[in-house]
Amino acid sequence: MDLVQQGDILFLEKNSMYVLVLSRDFFNRSGIAVVCPVKKQAFEDALHIPVKTPVFKGTALLEHIKSIDLQARFYRKITEIPFTQIQDISDAVQSIFEYYPFSL
């Protein structure tokens, strides 16, 4: 099994879906990864972030974050996104969990 890295786009064979690895490399070494689905067609909004590489184009759906057991999944790596895209996506994910002392 190849080491899965933050920013990798994987294709999950069993589910026939693409996912983006959100978790950092040291976490992924445990055999678990935090991912979100990537759809070829989706509308953009604050939690739907476009991901683009020379070989892949889609939209990461950040409101559907989940963890997966890499050892139980049949997956293949498609590509990886650039660091600048990882930063933008990380900021958007963090915004989901930010603490606000009052309700908006």
N, CA, C and O atoms as CSV, one atom per row, in Angstrom:
chain,resi,resn,atom,element,x,y,z
A,1,MET,N,N,0.847,-1.186,0.000
A,1,MET,CA,C,0.000,0.000,0.000
A,1,MET,C,C,0.889,1.245,0.000
A,1,MET,O,O,1.781,1.384,0.837
A,2,ASP,N,N,0.635,2.134,-0.941
A,2,ASP,CA,C,1.398,3.372,-1.027
A,2,ASP,C,C,1.012,4.319,0.096
A,2,ASP,O,O,-0.118,4.296,0.586
A,3,LEU,N,N,1.966,5.155,0.497
A,3,LEU,CA,C,1.684,6.169,1.503
A,3,LEU,C,C,0.777,7.227,0.896
A,3,LEU,O,O,1.095,7.815,-0.137
A,4,VAL,N,N,-0.343,7.460,1.540
A,4,VAL,CA,C,-1.292,8.476,1.099
A,4,VAL,C,C,-0.875,9.794,1.728
A,4,VAL,O,O,-0.562,9.848,2.917
A,5,GLN,N,N,-0.870,10.857,0.934
A,5,GLN,CA,C,-0.415,12.161,1.415
A,5,GLN,C,C,-1.517,13.200,1.310
A,5,GLN,O,O,-2.428,13.094,0.489
A,6,GLN,N,N,-1.407,14.208,2.166
A,6,GLN,CA,C,-2.349,15.317,2.119
A,6,GLN,C,C,-2.330,15.925,0.721
A,6,GLN,O,O,-1.267,16.201,0.165
A,7,GLY,N,N,-3.524,16.129,0.159
A,7,GLY,CA,C,-3.624,16.706,-1.172
A,7,GLY,C,C,-3.756,15.682,-2.284
A,7,GLY,O,O,-3.969,16.048,-3.440
A,8,ASP,N,N,-3.633,14.397,-1.950
A,8,ASP,CA,C,-3.820,13.357,-2.963
A,8,ASP,C,C,-5.289,13.246,-3.351
A,8,ASP,O,O,-6.171,13.349,-2.499
A,9,ILE,N,N,-5.545,13.040,-4.618
A,9,ILE,CA,C,-6.874,12.698,-5.084
A,9,ILE,C,C,-6.852,11.208,-5.375
A,9,ILE,O,O,-6.056,10.727,-6.181
A,10,LEU,N,N,-7.747,10.483,-4.698
A,10,LEU,CA,C,-7.825,9.035,-4.830
A,10,LEU,C,C,-9.138,8.653,-5.501
A,10,LEU,O,O,-10.132,9.374,-5.406
A,11,PHE,N,N,-9.127,7.518,-6.175
A,11,PHE,CA,C,-10.363,6.937,-6.683
A,11,PHE,C,C,-10.649,5.699,-5.857
A,11,PHE,O,O,-9.850,4.763,-5.835
A,12,LEU,N,N,-11.796,5.690,-5.171
A,12,LEU,CA,C,-12.196,4.539,-4.374
A,12,LEU,C,C,-12.962,3.585,-5.268
A,12,LEU,O,O,-14.051,3.904,-5.746
A,13,GLU,N,N,-12.393,2.419,-5.489
A,13,GLU,CA,C,-12.948,1.450,-6.439
A,13,GLU,C,C,-14.339,0.975,-6.035
A,13,GLU,O,O,-15.254,0.959,-6.859
A,14,LYS,N,N,-14.503,0.589,-4.771
A,14,LYS,CA,C,-15.771,0.015,-4.321
A,14,LYS,C,C,-16.927,1.004,-4.453
A,14,LYS,O,O,-18.033,0.631,-4.842
A,15,ASN,N,N,-16.658,2.267,-4.124
A,15,ASN,CA,C,-17.708,3.288,-4.168
A,15,ASN,C,C,-17.760,4.031,-5.495
A,15,ASN,O,O,-18.661,4.838,-5.719
A,16,SER,N,N,-16.801,3.765,-6.373
A,16,SER,CA,C,-16.697,4.473,-7.653
A,16,SER,C,C,-16.780,5.982,-7.462
A,16,SER,O,O,-17.592,6.664,-8.088
A,17,MET,N,N,-15.917,6.485,-6.578
A,17,MET,CA,C,-15.919,7.922,-6.317
A,17,MET,C,C,-14.509,8.432,-6.073
A,17,MET,O,O,-13.610,7.689,-5.679
A,18,TYR,N,N,-14.347,9.728,-6.321
A,18,TYR,CA,C,-13.086,10.411,-6.066
A,18,TYR,C,C,-13.156,11.057,-4.696
A,18,TYR,O,O,-14.204,11.545,-4.274
A,19,VAL,N,N,-12.014,11.053,-4.004
A,19,VAL,CA,C,-11.910,11.750,-2.719
A,19,VAL,C,C,-10.589,12.516,-2.676
A,19,VAL,O,O,-9.613,12.159,-3.336
A,20,LEU,N,N,-10.596,13.578,-1.877
A,20,LEU,CA,C,-9.407,14.377,-1.631
A,20,LEU,C,C,-8.951,14.097,-0.209
A,20,LEU,O,O,-9.752,14.167,0.723
A,21,VAL,N,N,-7.683,13.782,-0.031
A,21,VAL,CA,C,-7.127,13.517,1.302
A,21,VAL,C,C,-6.861,14.856,1.988
A,21,VAL,O,O,-6.076,15.671,1.502
A,22,LEU,N,N,-7.524,15.070,3.120
A,22,LEU,CA,C,-7.397,16.310,3.877
A,22,LEU,C,C,-6.395,16.189,5.022
A,22,LEU,O,O,-5.740,17.167,5.382
A,23,SER,N,N,-6.277,15.001,5.590
A,23,SER,CA,C,-5.429,14.806,6.764
A,23,SER,C,C,-3.947,14.846,6.399
A,23,SER,O,O,-3.546,14.570,5.268
A,24,ARG,N,N,-3.160,15.200,7.398
A,24,ARG,CA,C,-1.717,15.320,7.202
A,24,ARG,C,C,-1.061,13.943,7.128
A,24,ARG,O,O,-1.616,12.942,7.581
A,25,ASP,N,N,0.116,13.924,6.552
A,25,ASP,CA,C,0.816,12.672,6.275
A,25,ASP,C,C,1.052,11.830,7.523
A,25,ASP,O,O,0.894,10.610,7.477
A,26,PHE,N,N,1.430,12.463,8.653
A,26,PHE,CA,C,1.711,11.686,9.863
A,26,PHE,C,C,0.455,10.965,10.343
A,26,PHE,O,O,0.556,9.877,10.910
A,27,PHE,N,N,-0.714,11.539,10.133
A,27,PHE,CA,C,-1.980,10.896,10.512
A,27,PHE,C,C,-2.288,9.748,9.554
A,27,PHE,O,O,-2.745,8.688,9.981
A,28,ASN,N,N,-2.040,9.955,8.271
A,28,ASN,CA,C,-2.353,8.943,7.262
A,28,ASN,C,C,-1.540,7.666,7.456
A,28,ASN,O,O,-1.982,6.583,7.072
A,29,ARG,N,N,-0.357,7.789,8.049
A,29,ARG,CA,C,0.481,6.612,8.289
A,29,ARG,C,C,-0.185,5.605,9.223
A,29,ARG,O,O,0.218,4.443,9.280
A,30,SER,N,N,-1.212,6.060,9.960
A,30,SER,CA,C,-1.936,5.158,10.865
A,30,SER,C,C,-2.840,4.196,10.098
A,30,SER,O,O,-3.361,3.242,10.676
A,31,GLY,N,N,-3.031,4.440,8.805
A,31,GLY,CA,C,-3.929,3.612,8.005
A,31,GLY,C,C,-5.321,4.199,7.876
A,31,GLY,O,O,-6.182,3.644,7.194
A,32,ILE,N,N,-5.533,5.333,8.541
A,32,ILE,CA,C,-6.799,6.069,8.465
A,32,ILE,C,C,-6.496,7.402,7.787
A,32,ILE,O,O,-5.438,7.991,8.012
A,33,ALA,N,N,-7.420,7.875,6.964
A,33,ALA,CA,C,-7.277,9.190,6.341
A,33,ALA,C,C,-8.599,9.937,6.435
A,33,ALA,O,O,-9.671,9.339,6.339
A,34,VAL,N,N,-8.514,11.231,6.619
A,34,VAL,CA,C,-9.695,12.087,6.587
A,34,VAL,C,C,-9.803,12.627,5.172
A,34,VAL,O,O,-8.858,13.212,4.644
A,35,VAL,N,N,-10.971,12.425,4.562
A,35,VAL,CA,C,-11.161,12.766,3.155
A,35,VAL,C,C,-12.478,13.507,2.964
A,35,VAL,O,O,-13.317,13.562,3.864
A,36,CYS,N,N,-12.639,14.067,1.789
A,36,CYS,CA,C,-13.935,14.590,1.364
A,36,CYS,C,C,-14.137,14.172,-0.085
A,36,CYS,O,O,-13.166,13.992,-0.819
A,37,PRO,N,N,-15.398,14.016,-0.504
A,37,PRO,CA,C,-15.638,13.632,-1.894
A,37,PRO,C,C,-15.278,14.762,-2.849
A,37,PRO,O,O,-15.339,15.940,-2.498
A,38,VAL,N,N,-14.905,14.378,-4.056
A,38,VAL,CA,C,-14.650,15.338,-5.129
A,38,VAL,C,C,-15.548,14.941,-6.292
A,38,VAL,O,O,-15.472,13.823,-6.802
A,39,LYS,N,N,-16.388,15.863,-6.696
A,39,LYS,CA,C,-17.320,15.615,-7.797
A,39,LYS,C,C,-16.831,16.336,-9.046
A,39,LYS,O,O,-16.275,17.431,-8.967
A,40,LYS,N,N,-17.041,15.715,-10.187
A,40,LYS,CA,C,-16.661,16.345,-11.460
A,40,LYS,C,C,-17.535,17.562,-11.735
A,40,LYS,O,O,-17.070,18.542,-12.317
A,41,GLN,N,N,-18.800,17.506,-11.319
A,41,GLN,CA,C,-19.752,18.595,-11.534
A,41,GLN,C,C,-20.408,18.940,-10.199
A,41,GLN,O,O,-21.067,18.095,-9.593
A,42,ALA,N,N,-20.231,20.170,-9.743
A,42,ALA,CA,C,-20.890,20.641,-8.525
A,42,ALA,C,C,-20.851,22.162,-8.530
A,42,ALA,O,O,-19.932,22.769,-9.080
A,43,PHE,N,N,-21.852,22.769,-7.914
A,43,PHE,CA,C,-21.865,24.226,-7.846
A,43,PHE,C,C,-20.860,24.695,-6.798
A,43,PHE,O,O,-20.613,24.004,-5.809
A,44,GLU,N,N,-20.288,25.869,-7.023
A,44,GLU,CA,C,-19.318,26.418,-6.080
A,44,GLU,C,C,-20.027,27.216,-5.006
A,44,GLU,O,O,-20.991,27.928,-5.284
A,45,ASP,N,N,-19.547,27.095,-3.775
A,45,ASP,CA,C,-19.941,27.965,-2.674
A,45,ASP,C,C,-18.813,27.918,-1.651
A,45,ASP,O,O,-17.720,27.439,-1.956
A,46,ALA,N,N,-19.064,28.403,-0.456
A,46,ALA,CA,C,-17.987,28.519,0.543
A,46,ALA,C,C,-17.359,27.171,0.894
A,46,ALA,O,O,-16.173,27.111,1.220
A,47,LEU,N,N,-18.134,26.097,0.831
A,47,LEU,CA,C,-17.609,24.777,1.178
A,47,LEU,C,C,-17.476,23.849,-0.027
A,47,LEU,O,O,-17.217,22.657,0.138
A,48,HIS,N,N,-17.645,24.370,-1.208
A,48,HIS,CA,C,-17.415,23.631,-2.457
A,48,HIS,C,C,-16.259,24.315,-3.168
A,48,HIS,O,O,-16.441,25.335,-3.832
A,49,ILE,N,N,-15.078,23.747,-3.025
A,49,ILE,CA,C,-13.853,24.382,-3.497
A,49,ILE,C,C,-13.352,23.668,-4.755
A,49,ILE,O,O,-13.209,22.445,-4.756
A,50,PRO,N,N,-13.083,24.424,-5.826
A,50,PRO,CA,C,-12.557,23.774,-7.035
A,50,PRO,C,C,-11.144,23.244,-6.810
A,50,PRO,O,O,-10.328,23.879,-6.142
A,51,VAL,N,N,-10.869,22.074,-7.379
A,51,VAL,CA,C,-9.523,21.495,-7.381
A,51,VAL,C,C,-9.141,21.241,-8.834
A,51,VAL,O,O,-9.907,20.665,-9.607
A,52,LYS,N,N,-7.947,21.681,-9.181
A,52,LYS,CA,C,-7.506,21.552,-10.575
A,52,LYS,C,C,-6.062,21.103,-10.623
A,52,LYS,O,O,-5.206,21.619,-9.905
A,53,THR,N,N,-5.810,20.136,-11.479
A,53,THR,CA,C,-4.454,19.703,-11.800
A,53,THR,C,C,-4.418,19.522,-13.309
A,53,THR,O,O,-5.460,19.597,-13.959
A,54,PRO,N,N,-3.253,19.287,-13.875
A,54,PRO,CA,C,-3.209,19.039,-15.319
A,54,PRO,C,C,-4.022,17.823,-15.766
A,54,PRO,O,O,-4.426,17.753,-16.927
A,55,VAL,N,N,-4.270,16.860,-14.862
A,55,VAL,CA,C,-4.978,15.636,-15.262
A,55,VAL,C,C,-6.355,15.476,-14.621
A,55,VAL,O,O,-7.053,14.504,-14.909
A,56,PHE,N,N,-6.758,16.409,-13.759
A,56,PHE,CA,C,-8.026,16.249,-13.047
A,56,PHE,C,C,-8.626,17.609,-12.727
A,56,PHE,O,O,-7.917,18.557,-12.387
A,57,LYS,N,N,-9.954,17.684,-12.843
A,57,LYS,CA,C,-10.676,18.900,-12.488
A,57,LYS,C,C,-11.972,18.501,-11.807
A,57,LYS,O,O,-12.726,17.682,-12.331
A,58,GLY,N,N,-12.236,19.078,-10.633
A,58,GLY,CA,C,-13.455,18.772,-9.906
A,58,GLY,C,C,-13.696,19.780,-8.802
A,58,GLY,O,O,-13.040,20.820,-8.734
A,59,THR,N,N,-14.649,19.456,-7.936
A,59,THR,CA,C,-14.998,20.327,-6.815
A,59,THR,C,C,-15.031,19.492,-5.541
A,59,THR,O,O,-15.736,18.486,-5.464
A,60,ALA,N,N,-14.255,19.922,-4.538
A,60,ALA,CA,C,-14.216,19.247,-3.242
A,60,ALA,C,C,-15.424,19.687,-2.426
A,60,ALA,O,O,-15.674,20.882,-2.270
A,61,LEU,N,N,-16.175,18.712,-1.903
A,61,LEU,CA,C,-17.372,18.986,-1.101
A,61,LEU,C,C,-17.004,18.864,0.378
A,61,LEU,O,O,-17.081,17.783,0.963
A,62,LEU,N,N,-16.604,19.983,0.968
A,62,LEU,CA,C,-16.024,19.964,2.305
A,62,LEU,C,C,-17.023,19.693,3.414
A,62,LEU,O,O,-16.622,19.334,4.521
A,63,GLU,N,N,-18.303,19.854,3.151
A,63,GLU,CA,C,-19.285,19.561,4.196
A,63,GLU,C,C,-19.515,18.065,4.365
A,63,GLU,O,O,-20.277,17.652,5.239
A,64,HIS,N,N,-18.866,17.249,3.541
A,64,HIS,CA,C,-19.018,15.794,3.611
A,64,HIS,C,C,-17.729,15.109,4.062
A,64,HIS,O,O,-17.391,14.035,3.565
A,65,ILE,N,N,-17.021,15.719,4.988
A,65,ILE,CA,C,-15.769,15.165,5.516
A,65,ILE,C,C,-16.056,13.850,6.242
A,65,ILE,O,O,-17.034,13.726,6.978
A,66,LYS,N,N,-15.167,12.868,6.011
A,66,LYS,CA,C,-15.273,11.617,6.752
A,66,LYS,C,C,-13.904,10.956,6.814
A,66,LYS,O,O,-12.993,11.306,6.064
A,67,SER,N,N,-13.779,10.004,7.713
A,67,SER,CA,C,-12.531,9.244,7.784
A,67,SER,C,C,-12.767,7.889,7.124
A,67,SER,O,O,-13.863,7.332,7.173
A,68,ILE,N,N,-11.705,7.379,6.508
A,68,ILE,CA,C,-11.786,6.063,5.876
A,68,ILE,C,C,-10.605,5.208,6.324
A,68,ILE,O,O,-9.520,5.713,6.613
A,69,ASP,N,N,-10.842,3.929,6.372
A,69,ASP,CA,C,-9.804,2.956,6.670
A,69,ASP,C,C,-9.135,2.598,5.344
A,69,ASP,O,O,-9.726,1.915,4.508
A,70,LEU,N,N,-7.923,3.055,5.163
A,70,LEU,CA,C,-7.228,2.844,3.888
A,70,LEU,C,C,-6.946,1.376,3.615
A,70,LEU,O,O,-6.905,0.951,2.460
A,71,GLN,N,N,-6.752,0.601,4.676
A,71,GLN,CA,C,-6.450,-0.811,4.489
A,71,GLN,C,C,-7.671,-1.593,4.009
A,71,GLN,O,O,-7.527,-2.652,3.398
A,72,ALA,N,N,-8.870,-1.077,4.281
A,72,ALA,CA,C,-10.091,-1.775,3.883
A,72,ALA,C,C,-10.616,-1.289,2.529
A,72,ALA,O,O,-11.590,-1.835,2.012
A,73,ARG,N,N,-9.986,-0.284,1.965
A,73,ARG,CA,C,-10.455,0.292,0.703
A,73,ARG,C,C,-9.536,-0.108,-0.433
A,73,ARG,O,O,-8.319,-0.204,-0.268
A,74,PHE,N,N,-10.131,-0.337,-1.578
A,74,PHE,CA,C,-9.352,-0.485,-2.796
A,74,PHE,C,C,-9.343,0.883,-3.448
A,74,PHE,O,O,-10.377,1.379,-3.893
A,75,TYR,N,N,-8.171,1.485,-3.501
A,75,TYR,CA,C,-8.068,2.830,-4.055
A,75,TYR,C,C,-6.851,2.915,-4.957
A,75,TYR,O,O,-5.931,2.100,-4.888
A,76,ARG,N,N,-6.880,3.918,-5.794
A,76,ARG,CA,C,-5.687,4.238,-6.580
A,76,ARG,C,C,-5.525,5.741,-6.591
A,76,ARG,O,O,-6.498,6.494,-6.619
A,77,LYS,N,N,-4.282,6.156,-6.567
A,77,LYS,CA,C,-3.988,7.584,-6.589
A,77,LYS,C,C,-4.120,8.090,-8.020
A,77,LYS,O,O,-3.570,7.501,-8.950
A,78,ILE,N,N,-4.851,9.181,-8.187
A,78,ILE,CA,C,-5.038,9.798,-9.490
A,78,ILE,C,C,-3.997,10.891,-9.712
A,78,ILE,O,O,-3.311,10.911,-10.734
A,79,THR,N,N,-3.889,11.789,-8.753
A,79,THR,CA,C,-2.968,12.926,-8.842
A,79,THR,C,C,-2.888,13.582,-7.474
A,79,THR,O,O,-3.445,13.061,-6.507
A,80,GLU,N,N,-2.218,14.697,-7.377
A,80,GLU,CA,C,-2.208,15.489,-6.149
A,80,GLU,C,C,-2.401,16.955,-6.528
A,80,GLU,O,O,-2.021,17.390,-7.615
A,81,ILE,N,N,-3.003,17.708,-5.601
A,81,ILE,CA,C,-3.234,19.122,-5.867
A,81,ILE,C,C,-2.040,19.928,-5.363
A,81,ILE,O,O,-1.312,19.466,-4.485
A,82,PRO,N,N,-1.830,21.128,-5.911
A,82,PRO,CA,C,-0.715,21.969,-5.463
A,82,PRO,C,C,-0.915,22.466,-4.022
A,82,PRO,O,O,-2.034,22.508,-3.511
A,83,PHE,N,N,0.188,22.836,-3.396
A,83,PHE,CA,C,0.176,23.286,-2.006
A,83,PHE,C,C,-0.750,24.481,-1.802
A,83,PHE,O,O,-1.419,24.569,-0.773
A,84,THR,N,N,-0.800,25.395,-2.756
A,84,THR,CA,C,-1.667,26.578,-2.604
A,84,THR,C,C,-3.131,26.170,-2.509
A,84,THR,O,O,-3.895,26.792,-1.771
A,85,GLN,N,N,-3.533,25.140,-3.238
A,85,GLN,CA,C,-4.909,24.650,-3.138
A,85,GLN,C,C,-5.148,23.962,-1.794
A,85,GLN,O,O,-6.227,24.086,-1.213
A,86,ILE,N,N,-4.147,23.242,-1.304
A,86,ILE,CA,C,-4.259,22.602,0.014
A,86,ILE,C,C,-4.481,23.674,1.078
A,86,ILE,O,O,-5.310,23.490,1.969
A,87,GLN,N,N,-3.761,24.782,0.999
A,87,GLN,CA,C,-3.921,25.871,1.971
A,87,GLN,C,C,-5.339,26.429,1.943
A,87,GLN,O,O,-5.949,26.613,2.996
A,88,ASP,N,N,-5.870,26.702,0.754
A,88,ASP,CA,C,-7.227,27.250,0.630
A,88,ASP,C,C,-8.257,26.283,1.200
A,88,ASP,O,O,-9.184,26.696,1.897
A,89,ILE,N,N,-8.098,25.013,0.909
A,89,ILE,CA,C,-9.044,24.006,1.389
A,89,ILE,C,C,-8.921,23.846,2.902
A,89,ILE,O,O,-9.934,23.712,3.588
A,90,SER,N,N,-7.716,23.858,3.426
A,90,SER,CA,C,-7.497,23.766,4.870
A,90,SER,C,C,-8.175,24.929,5.604
A,90,SER,O,O,-8.796,24.737,6.650
A,91,ASP,N,N,-8.049,26.120,5.048
A,91,ASP,CA,C,-8.692,27.300,5.643
A,91,ASP,C,C,-10.212,27.136,5.657
A,91,ASP,O,O,-10.862,27.477,6.645
A,92,ALA,N,N,-10.775,26.623,4.578
A,92,ALA,CA,C,-12.222,26.432,4.501
A,92,ALA,C,C,-12.679,25.372,5.502
A,92,ALA,O,O,-13.710,25.545,6.152
A,93,VAL,N,N,-11.929,24.280,5.635
A,93,VAL,CA,C,-12.279,23.234,6.603
A,93,VAL,C,C,-12.209,23.796,8.016
A,93,VAL,O,O,-13.100,23.547,8.829
A,94,GLN,N,N,-11.171,24.541,8.309
A,94,GLN,CA,C,-11.025,25.122,9.646
A,94,GLN,C,C,-12.196,26.038,9.974
A,94,GLN,O,O,-12.623,26.108,11.126
A,95,SER,N,N,-12.717,26.738,8.977
A,95,SER,CA,C,-13.840,27.655,9.217
A,95,SER,C,C,-15.095,26.913,9.691
A,95,SER,O,O,-15.948,27.507,10.350
A,96,ILE,N,N,-15.213,25.638,9.366
A,96,ILE,CA,C,-16.356,24.844,9.828
A,96,ILE,C,C,-16.328,24.714,11.348
A,96,ILE,O,O,-17.381,24.690,11.985
A,97,PHE,N,N,-15.147,24.629,11.932
A,97,PHE,CA,C,-14.991,24.325,13.348
A,97,PHE,C,C,-14.595,25.513,14.197
A,97,PHE,O,O,-14.370,25.349,15.397
A,98,GLU,N,N,-14.499,26.706,13.625
A,98,GLU,CA,C,-14.105,27.870,14.413
A,98,GLU,C,C,-15.123,28.151,15.499
A,98,GLU,O,O,-16.326,27.964,15.312
A,99,TYR,N,N,-14.633,28.593,16.610
A,99,TYR,CA,C,-15.480,28.897,17.760
A,99,TYR,C,C,-15.955,30.337,17.658
A,99,TYR,O,O,-15.169,31.255,17.426
A,100,TYR,N,N,-17.266,30.515,17.837
A,100,TYR,CA,C,-17.851,31.845,17.915
A,100,TYR,C,C,-18.516,31.948,19.286
A,100,TYR,O,O,-19.295,31.069,19.655
A,101,PRO,N,N,-18.227,32.993,20.040
A,101,PRO,CA,C,-18.781,33.106,21.393
A,101,PRO,C,C,-20.279,33.445,21.393
A,101,PRO,O,O,-20.902,33.480,22.454
A,102,PHE,N,N,-20.843,33.686,20.249
A,102,PHE,CA,C,-22.267,34.039,20.169
A,102,PHE,C,C,-22.830,33.462,18.882
A,102,PHE,O,O,-22.088,33.151,17.951
A,103,SER,N,N,-24.118,33.326,18.840
A,103,SER,CA,C,-24.785,32.803,17.643
A,103,SER,C,C,-24.967,33.921,16.639
A,103,SER,O,O,-25.219,35.069,17.005
A,104,LEU,N,N,-24.837,33.578,15.376
A,104,LEU,CA,C,-25.052,34.583,14.330
A,104,LEU,C,C,-26.479,34.594,13.872
A,104,LEU,O,O,-26.840,35.378,12.995
